[in-house]
Amino acid sequence: MAREDFEIVDQKPIGRGQFGTVFRARRRADGRAAALKLILHDGENGAGTIAAERHGAMLQQAFAARHGMVPAVFDFGADGDDLYIAMELVEGPSLEERLRAGALPYDEAVDHALWLSEFLDRAHAFSVTVEQRPYRLLHNDLKPAHVKIPAGGERKVLDFGMAKVLEEARELATDVGRTIAYAAPERLRSERVNVHADFWSLGVMLYEMVAGHRPYPALEDPRLRRQLYSAITNNAPRQPLPPACPLPLQAIVHRLLAFQPSLRYQTAGEIRADLERYARRDVPIALQYYDTPATLPVARFSAVALAGPSAWLGAGASTSLGTDPSPWLGGARSIALTELPPIAAVPPTEPMPPSAPRASAIGSIAAAAPTAVEWPAPSRVEGRRRSFGRRLVSAIAALWFVSLVTTEGVAWLFAERFRDTIPTIDERSVTSSHAAYDAVERWSPLDLGLKLRVNRPLVRALRAIGDRVIADYRREAPTMGPEEWRQAEEAFAWARALSPRDETLAAKQLLADGHVRRLAAQRARPPSGALAQGALVRFRDAAASNPGAFDPYVGMAMTQLYVLGDVDGALASLDAAVQRGYSVTRRDTALVGDAYMRRALVGRRRAALLTGDRRLSALLKAKADFERCVAAFEPIVEFGNAAKHLETCQAQVRQINQLTSEEEF
């Protein structure tokens, strides 16, 4: 089969992701409905994106054939430089749409969670060899929008593509995309994921199904993205689940959302087993860890045995037998509850001696107590002992004081020597100087020499080092590279540790860290989308910490265009930098030209898929972008590759003019 075997029936996309767009289509041979995903070879990491999506299609095809649970893949292959994937079209609402009406009944929420845990169990156990390389799977972006619930049909998990490939030889995969609200804290901090991140995402989904909202409802506004990131990564208290939610179900949610991955369920099979225990009204294992809505485990004991049948009920629910107080039963359903024996009635595990009557015990004690106490007079021997003890303590204190003064004196000399080296610290020697400082600090118990003689001038020097690297990047042709940015990031971090009240240092450290990640993403082959996304997070956090600064937006623009191929995002970021006072250089003008050229090339390829008026409209839009490209490159024709790109854009304008004049639309 080929791309031409599938016809797009509606130009309005039914799905749009980070790496591709999905259209409603039909298979020409039999008219069967299909979902056609188009992934364009766009940006410097286009080849890597295409290769990863192609592997994802192979894996999805194999997984669907073996287990179902995901859309079947009919065909995939090259479409010029681009990639197409034709797959089963799954109709019906998503779980996200179902949740817009509010929380689900507990039994329905558990049913969905059971199905998802079964999916994760099969996905994590799935292994297949693709092109002589073994792979395993993880979903990595599980959320309600990716779960389809067809009426009368089998549920399906969508978005089973690029970021889900985990090489058998590796323990972790790189995170190329993020949905913060459902992302595990370790995923947000390190951008690397394993199966435990999927378990956290399932926990957030189960929480949302039970409560009708996510764990931090006050931070749902997109403008509070940074605060939500901080809440998740710092384990901020979540809003409690509804009091009516059964405690065993709450315990399962809390274990799924344990901050430390080691305290979560270790396999999807364990999750499914606990949910099945809950469904048959048995005691989940999670209840032994989480008998309260805490985020850390409590002592392991049977909460049900201590609390009786009320442990299965929400707070405030009645435990009277013969009524129907349980919040999970609903309607006229009922359940017979048997009271457990009180703690006092349970025999001890070790034999206990018989207890004597209380009155006789008290009487015995009273009989044995003396009626008067005669204290012996102090003796001269005891006086001499006390005098010797005081002298010994005084001698030890004096020796300690002399030792302290001597040590601090030597440390002061070392601190003075280090102070003399501060002017020599530069963009290449921050790490070695930091090690020398730490050696002086370890020698000195009180750090008096460092605090009084070193720290203040050192902070000034470290700030100046980082500022020089930042200023260099504002130039048309920066001379400093990855190592200088790494040293700048360490300089700002070191200065922050010495001067924690200086809030400006935090924004600059984030900026430097963003450039470290940006450069690493560009050096990777293929360029790393995960590192690029991490760079964008640092740049955005830097901009939020210092709203008037333009440097973060320049870094964003470079990352968005030259690593992620996000043309519109790059242009918007550069515009934001200019609004904050940034002076555009020829490098930035070249970025604008590159952006328009890339967008025009994408539009030109997209026009080839269309017919009639839609084709004409797409060609004219591409022509307009090529003309903007020409306008950007003409004034800087001697800069970099501007002359070459100028010729490309001019040639494209001529070709489009010829096409629009010759073809009938």
Buried (B, 14 or more C-beta within 10 A) or exposed (E): EEBEBBEBEEEEBEBEBBBBBBBBBBBEEEEBEBBBBBBBBBBBBBBBBBEBBBBBBBBBBBBBEEBBBBBBBBBBEEBEEBBBBBBBBBEBBBBBEBBEEEBBEBEEBBBBBBBBBBBBBBBBEBEBEBEEEEBBBBBBBBBBBBBBBEEEEEBBBBBBBBBBBBEEEEEBBBBBBBBBBBBBBBBBBBBBBBBBBBBBBBBBBBBBBBBBBBBBEEBEEEEBBBBBBBBBBEBBEBBEBBEBBBBBBBBBBBBBBBBEBEBBBEBBBBBBBBBBBBBEBEBBBBBBBBBEBEBEBEEEEEBBEEBBBBBBBBEEBEBEEEEBBBBBBEEEEEEEBEEBEEEEEEEEEEEEEEEEEEEEEEEEEEEEEEEEEEEEEEEEEEEEEEEEEEEEEEEEEEEEEEEEEEBBEEBBEBBEEBBEBBEEBBBEBBEEBBEBBEEBBEBBEEBBBBEEBBBEEBBEBBBEBBBBBBEBBBEEEBEBEBEBBBBBBBBBBBBBEBBEEBEBBBBBBBBBBBBBBBBBBBEBEBBBBBBBBBBBBBBBBBBBBBEEBBBBBBBBBBBBBBBBBBBEBBBBBBBBBBEBEBEBBBBBBBBBBBBBBBBBBBBBBBBEBBEEEBBBBBBEBBBBBBBBBBBBBBEBEEBBEBBEBBEBBBEBBEBBEEBBEEEEE
